[in-house]
Every structure is written in C-alpha cells, then in structure tokens.
Amino acid sequence: MTAPPDTPAIMILGTHSSAGKSLVATALCRILARRGYRVAPFKAQNMSNNAGVTSEGGEMGRAQIVQAEAAGVEPHTDMNPVLLKPEADHRSQVILHGRVHGYIDSKNWFDLKRQLWPEVQAAYRRLAGRFDVIVLEGAGSPAEINLKAGDMVNLRMARFANAPALLVGDIDRGGVFAALAGTMLLLEPEERSLIKGFLINKFRGDVRLLGNAMDVLQEKAFGVPTLGVIPYITDLYIPDEDAVSLDRVANRPVDADGQVIDVVIPYLPHISNFDEFDALVAEPGVRVRFVRRAEEVGQPHAIILPGSKAVIADLVWLRRQGLDEAIRRAHARGAQVAGICGGYQMLGRELEDPLGREGGPGRFPGLGLLPTRTVFGSEKHTHRSLMRLHDGLLVTGYEIHTGETALLDGVSPFGVIVRRGGRAEHAPDGAHASDASVWGTHLHGLFENAPFRHAWLASLGWRRSRQRSARPPRFAAYDRLADIVETAIDMDAILRLIGLPH
C-alpha cells in the first residue's frame, strides 16, 4: 500500500486508559483550529459503547465526534474507521466505516485485526488528503506487550502517519514517573524513537512542588523531555470515552440556590451513550446519581433508564440487583420514570429476541411500566433525527438501535420523527403514559435540547436560577480546555514537532 499523504500530524498516547489522551487530543484540535488550521482527529480503533452518528448515518466513537466539534469540522467515520462495541467480556461488535461488520472475540482477534489494518490505512489516507493537520489518538497503552502484535492504533499507526508522539501520564492516581519511564523501558528502540515528549496530566497544586523531577525523568527515560504539566480540570462536561468517569459524577458539588432536583440513573453494566446526561449534570440545582444497588435509589424526583449495548442482559442485571422493584416503588411514590433507547425498551411489557441477537433466542418480561413490546431484529438503525414531541416541541438527536418497539393498548407515542438524515419522515417513536409519569424514546441526545431539558426539569419542580446558553455545555468547555492546556504546555515545541510555523 502506498504511503499516506505527507500531512503534518501528531499522535497522543497514554501510559494507560483514562490518562487523558482524549482530552489532550481535543485540546490540540481546538488550539490548532483557533490558529487557522483545518484540523481532523483520528483514532484507528476505538473500544467504547459511547457512540454517535454522523450526518451520513455512520456510527463512530463519541470521543472523535467531540474532537471534530472542537476542531470546528463535521464528524466523519474516516476519523474513527473501526469502533468495537463490547457486548460481553470476550465479545465485541465491530463497526467498520460506520456500519456493522461482524464480531470480534478472543478466537478471531488477531486474524480480524490483520483484515482491518488496510481499511484503517485507507481511511487515514482519505482524511489526510482533506485536512491541513491530523491529531491522532492512541488506545490504552503502547506498551501492552501481549497486544503489540495486533496493534493498529498506537505506534504502528504513528509510524504509518509519520506522526511524532506525545505520551500522557496521570499524576493524580500516583506513580506517574514510573509509568512514563516504565512505558519507555518496555518499548523497542525503534518504538522509543517515536516518543518525542511527555505530558503530565491532572496535577493539583503548585508545579514548583515537582522540583527537578522532570530533569531526573528525562535522564532516566531515554532523554525524552517533559513538554507540559496540565492541571487537574474540573467540571468540563466534555464526553468521556470510558464509563469509569461516571463514578466521579456523584462527587460533583451541586450549584443550587434552593431545592435540588434528584435524578437517578442505573449504572448498567453495558451502559451506552452516557454523555447525553452531561447537560443535566451541568444544570444548577440538579443532582445526577448513577446507582448500582437498590438501596441507593431512595426517593428521587426522576429515574432515567439509559441506553444499553446488551439490553436483555442489563435487564436481567437490574432484577438481580433489585433495582426493578426499587424503580417501581419510587414511581409509586411519585418519581417520574423515563427511558432512552434500550432503557425505553426495558420499560415495556415484553422483549423478544427471535434471532438471539441479545444472547439466546427467547421472550423476556420487561418492567411493565409502559404498554409496549420490542422485537430485536437484524437491522441496525443509525440516523440523525428531528422529532416533533407530543406537545409540539421540535428536538434533534440521533438513533442507534436494533429493536422495533410496538405500542399496545392505545398508548400514545412520545413523538414523531419528521426527518431522518436528509429525508422527510412521519414515524411515531416512543411512548408516554397519560399522566406523563412514565415515558420513553429511542432518540439519544434529547436532554441536549435546552427547551426540552428546562421544561422537563420544571415539571419536576426545578426553578432556573439564572439564564444558561441553549448550546450543550461542552461547546463552551472546548475553549476553556484549550486555554488551560495551551498555557500549560510548550506549544512552540509541539508545533516544531508537527512541522508547523510557531
């Protein structure tokens, strides 16, 4: 295969998952875009159930959608050609160029990776031909010695793209110097030559407390310099690739002048698209709690069942945890219950899986809070959509689902899809109880629509204390993130590495 276009590029790697690769890549996309460059993000392979939909209806990782937004460009599946969506401990659905391609497990892992590598190269070549500079993101650690033979997202990709690499370490969890130096030690000499700088992330306090640690690190870590110490940044509300970030939501202080609206979301084992609740988290006077046990539910104002990559398995988990009864008790005492996509399907009377797409074929009882029935088929719906709600309000969002849900007993739809992609539609979707105490929809991104979000919170007793922007909070966060990171790193040195004027 011929070499890719000679497009300037930079690769962001991490010492481990959640070191901050995605946020650093997002910051660089914004910084470079503000300097007038047409920037594109790229991640060869993403493993996450936090996905979104492009304007063409292709599915890709939310992290690269966010990075494209930060760069001010339209997301495209070439920015994330391979998306792995975990369905079980040893099995993931493979999304290639935005469409379902098959499944990957421990038996066919390396064989399928070899087949996907030419597709990754082709996607990068197309992308590099359309943009001034590419910001690449790795996955996990480049020093996973048991996985390097099948690598197509870390240093193999950096070598293909002729991209110098920065290695990010998380000092907040401790051991950052050992992690950075240890990563370098485990790399082969030709791999180490690609690492041009370290970034220390999530530092709390005065950077002078580090003393001469960076000099010692450079001496011990094969001469690689530290090009920045990025402070710990709170309340960014930028979607995270990993669901582990949800554990931090419960510790965020609630900005409120009066009553706090308590919203509970079950932390499903296969939770998907969890970032769509960030707009609720960011509202003053709203507390969002992700719960795993029945005793944690309490008596909230509302419960939202989120999306799931394994709906029936997560429904079984809900029952094992006793969360199904806790939800019913809270609803009986006045809590509103809502469901998004898979969560909406769980609220129905029955879920049928004739093809075994969700596991073994069979019929499974739902929570019975809505008179609906879902049948899982072979077709996967991925669209950006415009919906007119039952009260006339227009909202935008996206659909990613395989189940078809039928309404029973004359229940009313939650809304009507009036546009899918670029096509006019008239497709009822969702359902709502006559007293509005239970409702659901397949439409992701609903809460990012400020008029709907504020009206829904008001129905729970919320009072807006001050005017907020109608745009999702992540848009304002892109500039804040870029400002902080640009101040904290040696941007001139990074521009020299990329080969751009400084």
LUMNU-795461 format. One record per residue (C-alpha): x, y, z; residue in one letter. Coordinates in steps of 0.1 Angstrom, whole numbers. Example, Ala and Ser with C-alpha at 12.3 -4.5 7.8 and 13.67 -1.06 7.14 Angstrom:
+-------+-------+-------+------+
!     x !     y !     z ! code !
+-------+-------+-------+------+
!   123 !   -45 !    78 !    a !
!   137 !   -11 !    71 !    s !
+-------+-------+-------+------+
END
This chain:
+-------+-------+-------+------+
!     x !     y !     z ! code !
+-------+-------+-------+------+
!     0 !     0 !     0 !    m !
!    14 !    34 !    -9 !    t !
!    24 !    59 !    17 !    a !
!    -2 !    83 !    31 !    p !
!    -2 !   120 !    21 !    p !
!    26 !   139 !    37 !    d !
!     2 !   157 !    60 !    t !
!    15 !   171 !    93 !    p !
!     3 !   150 !   123 !    a !
!     8 !   144 !   160 !    i !
!     0 !   113 !   180 !    m !
!   -13 !   114 !   216 !    i !
!    -6 !    82 !   236 !    l !
!   -12 !    74 !   272 !    g !
!     5 !    53 !   299 !    t !
!   -28 !    36 !   305 !    h !
!   -66 !    41 !   298 !    s !
!   -81 !    73 !   312 !    s !
!   -47 !    90 !   314 !    a !
!   -62 !   120 !   295 !    g !
!   -55 !   111 !   258 !    k !
!   -89 !   121 !   246 !    s !
!   -90 !   155 !   264 !    l !
!   -54 !   164 !   253 !    v !
!   -63 !   155 !   217 !    a !
!   -95 !   176 !   220 !    t !
!   -75 !   205 !   233 !    a !
!   -50 !   203 !   205 !    l !
!   -78 !   201 !   179 !    c !
!   -92 !   233 !   193 !    r !
!   -58 !   251 !   197 !    i !
!   -48 !   243 !   162 !    l !
!   -82 !   253 !   147 !    a !
!   -80 !   286 !   165 !    r !
!   -47 !   292 !   148 !    r !
!   -64 !   288 !   114 !    g !
!   -56 !   252 !   105 !    y !
!   -82 !   228 !    92 !    r !
!   -78 !   200 !   117 !    v !
!   -91 !   165 !   118 !    a !
!   -90 !   140 !   147 !    p !
!   -82 !   103 !   140 !    f !
!   -84 !    72 !   161 !    k !
!   -78 !    40 !   141 !    a !
!   -97 !    18 !   166 !    q !
!  -120 !    28 !   194 !    n !
!  -134 !     4 !   220 !    m !
!  -164 !    21 !   236 !    s !
!  -202 !    19 !   238 !    n !
!  -203 !    57 !   238 !    n !
!  -210 !    62 !   202 !    a !
!  -227 !    88 !   179 !    g !
!  -240 !    92 !   144 !    v !
!  -226 !   112 !   115 !    t !
!  -247 !   132 !    91 !    s !
!  -244 !   103 !    66 !    e !
!  -258 !    79 !    92 !    g !
!  -225 !    62 !   101 !    g !
!  -217 !    52 !   137 !    e !
!  -184 !    63 !   153 !    m !
!  -169 !    69 !   187 !    g !
!  -182 !    99 !   206 !    r !
!  -146 !   110 !   215 !    a !
!  -138 !   116 !   179 !    q !
!  -172 !   134 !   173 !    i !
!  -163 !   157 !   202 !    v !
!  -128 !   163 !   188 !    q !
!  -143 !   171 !   154 !    a !
!  -166 !   196 !   171 !    e !
!  -137 !   211 !   189 !    a !
!  -119 !   215 !   156 !    a !
!  -150 !   231 !   140 !    g !
!  -154 !   204 !   113 !    v !
!  -181 !   178 !   105 !    e !
!  -175 !   144 !   120 !    p !
!  -168 !   116 !    95 !    h !
!  -163 !    79 !   100 !    t !
!  -129 !    82 !    84 !    d !
!  -119 !    98 !   118 !    m !
!  -127 !    65 !   136 !    n !
!  -128 !    37 !   110 !    p !
!  -130 !     9 !   135 !    v !
!  -153 !    10 !   165 !    l !
!  -155 !   -20 !   188 !    l !
!  -187 !   -21 !   210 !    k !
!  -183 !   -45 !   239 !    p !
!  -213 !   -68 !   244 !    e !
!  -197 !   -93 !   268 !    a !
!  -163 !   -99 !   285 !    d !
!  -149 !  -116 !   254 !    h !
!  -170 !  -104 !   225 !    r !
!  -175 !   -70 !   207 !    s !
!  -195 !   -58 !   178 !    q !
!  -173 !   -45 !   150 !    v !
!  -183 !   -12 !   133 !    i !
!  -163 !    -6 !   102 !    l !
!  -166 !    27 !    84 !    h !
!  -198 !    34 !   104 !    g !
!  -216 !     1 !    96 !    r !
!  -218 !   -33 !   114 !    v !
!  -191 !   -55 !   100 !    h !
!  -193 !   -85 !   123 !    g !
!  -180 !   -96 !   157 !    y !
!  -146 !  -100 !   173 !    i !
!  -136 !  -123 !   202 !    d !
!  -105 !  -139 !   217 !    s !
!  -105 !  -165 !   189 !    k !
!  -105 !  -143 !   159 !    n !
!   -89 !  -112 !   174 !    w !
!   -56 !  -112 !   156 !    f !
!   -70 !  -125 !   123 !    d !
!   -96 !   -98 !   121 !    l !
!   -71 !   -71 !   131 !    k !
!   -50 !   -81 !   101 !    r !
!   -80 !   -77 !    78 !    q !
!   -89 !   -43 !    93 !    l !
!   -54 !   -27 !    90 !    w !
!   -57 !   -20 !    53 !    p !
!   -91 !    -4 !    59 !    e !
!   -75 !    18 !    86 !    v !
!   -48 !    29 !    63 !    q !
!   -72 !    38 !    35 !    a !
!   -94 !    59 !    59 !    a !
!   -63 !    78 !    71 !    y !
!   -51 !    84 !    36 !    r !
!   -85 !    98 !    27 !    r !
!   -86 !   120 !    58 !    l !
!   -51 !   133 !    54 !    a !
!   -59 !   144 !    18 !    g !
!   -86 !   167 !    30 !    r !
!   -70 !   184 !    61 !    f !
!   -40 !   205 !    70 !    d !
!   -31 !   186 !   101 !    v !
!   -42 !   154 !   118 !    i !
!   -44 !   148 !   156 !    v !
!   -42 !   111 !   162 !    l !
!   -52 !    94 !   195 !    e !
!   -39 !    60 !   207 !    g !
!   -57 !    35 !   229 !    a !
!   -48 !    21 !   263 !    g !
!   -10 !    19 !   265 !    s !
!    15 !    14 !   236 !    p !
!    35 !    -9 !   259 !    a !
!     9 !   -36 !   263 !    e !
!    34 !   -63 !   253 !    i !
!     7 !   -90 !   250 !    n !
!   -12 !   -69 !   224 !    l !
!    15 !   -53 !   204 !    k !
!    14 !   -80 !   177 !    a !
!   -20 !   -68 !   167 !    g !
!   -15 !   -31 !   172 !    d !
!   -31 !    -8 !   147 !    m !
!   -39 !    22 !   169 !    v !
!    -8 !    31 !   188 !    n !
!    28 !    32 !   175 !    l !
!    21 !    12 !   143 !    r !
!    -3 !    40 !   134 !    m !
!    21 !    67 !   144 !    a !
!    48 !    52 !   122 !    r !
!    24 !    49 !    92 !    f !
!    13 !    85 !    96 !    a !
!    49 !    98 !   102 !    n !
!    35 !   113 !   134 !    a !
!    57 !   122 !   164 !    p !
!    41 !   110 !   196 !    a !
!    35 !   126 !   230 !    l !
!    30 !   103 !   260 !    l !
!     4 !   114 !   286 !    v !
!     6 !   103 !   322 !    g !
!   -19 !   108 !   350 !    d !
!    -2 !   122 !   381 !    i !
!   -35 !   123 !   401 !    d !
!   -36 !    85 !   405 !    r !
!     1 !    84 !   416 !    g !
!    32 !    67 !   401 !    g !
!    33 !    89 !   370 !    v !
!    71 !    90 !   367 !    f !
!    73 !    52 !   370 !    a !
!    45 !    49 !   344 !    a !
!    62 !    72 !   319 !    l !
!    97 !    57 !   323 !    a !
!    83 !    21 !   325 !    g !
!    64 !    26 !   293 !    t !
!    96 !    37 !   276 !    m !
!   115 !     7 !   290 !    l !
!    90 !   -18 !   276 !    l !
!    93 !    -3 !   241 !    l !
!   117 !   -14 !   214 !    e !
!   144 !    11 !   204 !    p !
!   126 !    19 !   171 !    e !
!    94 !    25 !   190 !    e !
!   110 !    47 !   216 !    r !
!   124 !    69 !   189 !    s !
!    88 !    79 !   180 !    l !
!    81 !    93 !   215 !    i !
!    92 !   129 !   214 !    k !
!    78 !   143 !   246 !    g !
!    59 !   136 !   279 !    f !
!    28 !   155 !   292 !    l !
!    20 !   152 !   329 !    i !
!   -18 !   154 !   333 !    n !
!   -42 !   161 !   362 !    k !
!   -17 !   179 !   385 !    f !
!   -31 !   195 !   417 !    r !
!   -12 !   223 !   433 !    g !
!    19 !   244 !   426 !    d !
!    40 !   230 !   398 !    v !
!    71 !   241 !   417 !    r !
!    65 !   212 !   441 !    l !
!    78 !   189 !   413 !    l !
!   113 !   203 !   418 !    g !
!   138 !   187 !   394 !    n !
!   116 !   156 !   388 !    a !
!   113 !   163 !   351 !    m !
!   150 !   166 !   347 !    d !
!   155 !   132 !   365 !    v !
!   128 !   117 !   344 !    l !
!   144 !   129 !   312 !    q !
!   177 !   113 !   323 !    e !
!   161 !    80 !   332 !    k !
!   136 !    78 !   303 !    a !
!   160 !    78 !   273 !    f !
!   163 !   116 !   271 !    g !
!   126 !   124 !   264 !    v !
!   117 !   158 !   277 !    p !
!    85 !   168 !   296 !    t !
!    67 !   194 !   274 !    l !
!    40 !   204 !   299 !    g !
!    22 !   198 !   332 !    v !
!   -15 !   201 !   328 !    i !
!   -36 !   210 !   359 !    p !
!   -65 !   190 !   371 !    y !
!   -95 !   205 !   354 !    i !
!  -130 !   202 !   369 !    t !
!  -165 !   205 !   355 !    d !
!  -156 !   204 !   318 !    l !
!  -187 !   184 !   308 !    y !
!  -168 !   171 !   277 !    i !
!  -179 !   135 !   269 !    p !
!  -155 !   108 !   281 !    d !
!  -148 !    76 !   262 !    e !
!  -148 !    55 !   293 !    d !
!  -178 !    48 !   316 !    a !
!  -155 !    48 !   346 !    v !
!  -157 !    86 !   345 !    s !
!  -193 !    83 !   357 !    l !
!  -180 !    74 !   392 !    d !
!  -168 !   110 !   395 !    r !
!  -203 !   125 !   388 !    v !
!  -216 !   117 !   423 !    a !
!  -188 !   137 !   439 !    n !
!  -195 !   169 !   420 !    r !
!  -209 !   197 !   442 !    p !
!  -244 !   208 !   432 !    v !
!  -247 !   245 !   424 !    d !
!  -282 !   254 !   438 !    a !
!  -299 !   284 !   454 !    d !
!  -329 !   263 !   466 !    g !
!  -344 !   229 !   461 !    q !
!  -321 !   203 !   445 !    v !
!  -338 !   180 !   418 !    i !
!  -325 !   145 !   423 !    d !
!  -322 !   124 !   392 !    v !
!  -312 !    87 !   394 !    v !
!  -297 !    67 !   365 !    i !
!  -289 !    30 !   369 !    p !
!  -253 !    23 !   361 !    y !
!  -259 !    -6 !   337 !    l !
!  -230 !   -30 !   331 !    p !
!  -233 !   -22 !   293 !    h !
!  -244 !    14 !   296 !    i !
!  -241 !    33 !   263 !    s !
!  -241 !    70 !   253 !    n !
!  -238 !    81 !   289 !    f !
!  -226 !   115 !   279 !    d !
!  -261 !   126 !   269 !    e !
!  -268 !   133 !   305 !    f !
!  -239 !   158 !   309 !    d !
!  -263 !   186 !   301 !    a !
!  -284 !   176 !   332 !    l !
!  -253 !   173 !   354 !    v !
!  -243 !   209 !   344 !    a !
!  -276 !   225 !   353 !    e !
!  -276 !   244 !   387 !    p !
!  -299 !   227 !   412 !    g !
!  -298 !   193 !   396 !    v !
!  -280 !   163 !   411 !    r !
!  -275 !   132 !   389 !    v !
!  -267 !   100 !   406 !    r !
!  -255 !    68 !   389 !    f !
!  -266 !    39 !   411 !    v !
!  -258 !     1 !   411 !    r !
!  -278 !   -11 !   441 !    r !
!  -315 !    -9 !   451 !    a !
!  -308 !     8 !   484 !    e !
!  -291 !    37 !   466 !    e !
!  -322 !    47 !   447 !    v !
!  -341 !    64 !   476 !    g !
!  -369 !    87 !   465 !    q !
!  -356 !   108 !   436 !    p !
!  -377 !   132 !   416 !    h !
!  -369 !   111 !   384 !    a !
!  -353 !    79 !   373 !    i !
!  -338 !    76 !   338 !    i !
!  -330 !    42 !   323 !    l !
!  -302 !    48 !   299 !    p !
!  -291 !    32 !   267 !    g !
!  -275 !    -3 !   267 !    s !
!  -254 !   -23 !   243 !    k !
!  -269 !   -55 !   258 !    a !
!  -305 !   -47 !   267 !    v !
!  -317 !   -81 !   279 !    i !
!  -285 !   -88 !   298 !    a !
!  -288 !   -55 !   316 !    d !
!  -325 !   -61 !   323 !    l !
!  -316 !   -94 !   340 !    v !
!  -289 !   -75 !   359 !    w !
!  -315 !   -49 !   371 !    l !
!  -336 !   -76 !   385 !    r !
!  -307 !   -93 !   402 !    r !
!  -298 !   -61 !   419 !    q !
!  -334 !   -55 !   430 !    g !
!  -334 !   -23 !   410 !    l !
!  -366 !   -32 !   392 !    d !
!  -386 !   -32 !   424 !    e !
!  -368 !    -1 !   437 !    a !
!  -378 !    17 !   405 !    i !
!  -414 !     6 !   408 !    r !
!  -415 !    17 !   445 !    r !
!  -401 !    51 !   437 !    a !
!  -426 !    55 !   408 !    h !
!  -455 !    46 !   431 !    a !
!  -443 !    73 !   455 !    r !
!  -442 !   100 !   428 !    g !
!  -410 !    97 !   409 !    a !
!  -411 !   102 !   371 !    q !
!  -396 !    73 !   351 !    v !
!  -380 !    78 !   317 !    a !
!  -362 !    55 !   293 !    g !
!  -338 !    63 !   265 !    i !
!  -333 !    37 !   237 !    c !
!  -325 !     4 !   254 !    g !
!  -339 !    19 !   286 !    g !
!  -371 !    27 !   268 !    y !
!  -373 !    -9 !   256 !    q !
!  -368 !   -22 !   292 !    m !
!  -398 !    -2 !   304 !    l !
!  -422 !   -23 !   282 !    g !
!  -441 !   -55 !   289 !    r !
!  -421 !   -78 !   267 !    e !
!  -389 !   -81 !   248 !    l !
!  -385 !  -108 !   221 !    e !
!  -352 !  -119 !   206 !    d !
!  -361 !  -145 !   179 !    p !
!  -326 !  -144 !   163 !    l !
!  -306 !  -144 !   195 !    g !
!  -291 !  -110 !   188 !    r !
!  -290 !  -102 !   225 !    e !
!  -279 !  -137 !   236 !    g !
!  -301 !  -168 !   234 !    g !
!  -334 !  -166 !   215 !    p !
!  -364 !  -161 !   236 !    g !
!  -390 !  -138 !   252 !    r !
!  -383 !  -118 !   283 !    f !
!  -406 !   -98 !   305 !    p !
!  -399 !   -61 !   307 !    g !
!  -405 !   -38 !   337 !    l !
!  -442 !   -34 !   326 !    g !
!  -443 !     4 !   332 !    l !
!  -453 !    11 !   296 !    l !
!  -476 !   -10 !   273 !    p !
!  -451 !   -17 !   246 !    t !
!  -434 !   -48 !   231 !    r !
!  -399 !   -48 !   215 !    t !
!  -387 !   -73 !   189 !    v !
!  -350 !   -74 !   182 !    f !
!  -341 !   -80 !   145 !    g !
!  -311 !   -79 !   122 !    s !
!  -313 !   -43 !   110 !    e !
!  -295 !   -16 !   129 !    k !
!  -309 !    19 !   127 !    h !
!  -283 !    47 !   128 !    t !
!  -296 !    82 !   119 !    h !
!  -295 !   118 !   130 !    r !
!  -332 !   127 !   135 !    s !
!  -356 !   155 !   141 !    l !
!  -386 !   147 !   163 !    m !
!  -418 !   166 !   170 !    r !
!  -428 !   158 !   205 !    l !
!  -464 !   151 !   216 !    h !
!  -466 !   187 !   229 !    d !
!  -454 !   201 !   196 !    g !
!  -418 !   209 !   206 !    l !
!  -391 !   201 !   180 !    l !
!  -359 !   184 !   192 !    v !
!  -329 !   170 !   175 !    t !
!  -309 !   138 !   184 !    g !
!  -297 !   105 !   169 !    y !
!  -308 !    69 !   168 !    e !
!  -287 !    38 !   173 !    i !
!  -309 !     7 !   179 !    h !
!  -319 !   -26 !   165 !    t !
!  -352 !   -33 !   183 !    g !
!  -386 !   -24 !   168 !    e !
!  -410 !   -13 !   196 !    t !
!  -448 !   -16 !   191 !    a !
!  -473 !     4 !   211 !    l !
!  -501 !   -16 !   228 !    l !
!  -535 !    -7 !   243 !    d !
!  -538 !    25 !   225 !    g !
!  -509 !    43 !   243 !    v !
!  -497 !    75 !   226 !    s !
!  -463 !    79 !   210 !    p !
!  -438 !   102 !   227 !    f !
!  -432 !   120 !   194 !    g !
!  -430 !   117 !   157 !    v !
!  -397 !   115 !   137 !    i !
!  -402 !   141 !   110 !    v !
!  -367 !   139 !    94 !    r !
!  -342 !   111 !    94 !    r !
!  -308 !   120 !    78 !    g !
!  -318 !   141 !    49 !    g !
!  -353 !   125 !    43 !    r !
!  -387 !   137 !    55 !    a !
!  -404 !   111 !    76 !    e !
!  -436 !   106 !    96 !    h !
!  -426 !    78 !   120 !    a !
!  -441 !    77 !   155 !    p !
!  -415 !    69 !   182 !    d !
!  -415 !    63 !   219 !    g !
!  -445 !    62 !   243 !    a !
!  -458 !    81 !   273 !    h !
!  -483 !    74 !   299 !    a !
!  -514 !    96 !   300 !    s !
!  -503 !   112 !   333 !    d !
!  -467 !   117 !   319 !    a !
!  -453 !    98 !   349 !    s !
!  -436 !    73 !   325 !    v !
!  -422 !    79 !   291 !    w !
!  -395 !    67 !   267 !    g !
!  -380 !    72 !   233 !    t !
!  -353 !    57 !   210 !    h !
!  -339 !    93 !   205 !    l !
!  -305 !    99 !   220 !    h !
!  -294 !   134 !   228 !    g !
!  -328 !   146 !   239 !    l !
!  -315 !   163 !   270 !    f !
!  -291 !   184 !   249 !    e !
!  -321 !   203 !   237 !    n !
!  -323 !   232 !   262 !    a !
!  -361 !   240 !   258 !    p !
!  -370 !   203 !   264 !    f !
!  -345 !   199 !   292 !    r !
!  -357 !   230 !   310 !    h !
!  -394 !   222 !   306 !    a !
!  -388 !   186 !   318 !    w !
!  -369 !   198 !   349 !    l !
!  -396 !   224 !   356 !    a !
!  -422 !   196 !   356 !    s !
!  -402 !   181 !   385 !    l !
!  -403 !   213 !   404 !    g !
!  -370 !   228 !   392 !    w !
!  -366 !   266 !   391 !    r !
!  -340 !   281 !   369 !    r !
!  -318 !   305 !   389 !    s !
!  -301 !   321 !   360 !    r !
!  -301 !   321 !   322 !    q !
!  -279 !   295 !   306 !    r !
!  -267 !   291 !   270 !    s !
!  -290 !   270 !   248 !    a !
!  -259 !   252 !   234 !    r !
!  -248 !   220 !   252 !    p !
!  -222 !   229 !   279 !    p !
!  -194 !   211 !   261 !    r !
!  -191 !   238 !   234 !    f !
!  -181 !   264 !   259 !    a !
!  -158 !   239 !   275 !    a !
!  -137 !   234 !   243 !    y !
!  -123 !   269 !   246 !    d !
!  -118 !   267 !   283 !    r !
!   -99 !   234 !   279 !    l !
!   -78 !   249 !   250 !    a !
!   -70 !   280 !   271 !    d !
!   -58 !   259 !   301 !    i !
!   -38 !   233 !   281 !    v !
!   -22 !   259 !   258 !    e !
!    -9 !   278 !   288 !    t !
!     4 !   246 !   305 !    a !
!    23 !   231 !   276 !    i !
!    53 !   241 !   254 !    d !
!    32 !   248 !   223 !    m !
!    61 !   261 !   203 !    d !
!    80 !   228 !   208 !    a !
!    49 !   209 !   198 !    i !
!    44 !   229 !   167 !    l !
!    81 !   223 !   158 !    r !
!    75 !   185 !   162 !    l !
!    44 !   187 !   139 !    i !
!    63 !   208 !   114 !    g !
!    41 !   239 !   116 !    l !
!    52 !   275 !   119 !    p !
!    55 !   288 !   155 !    h !
+-------+-------+-------+------+
END
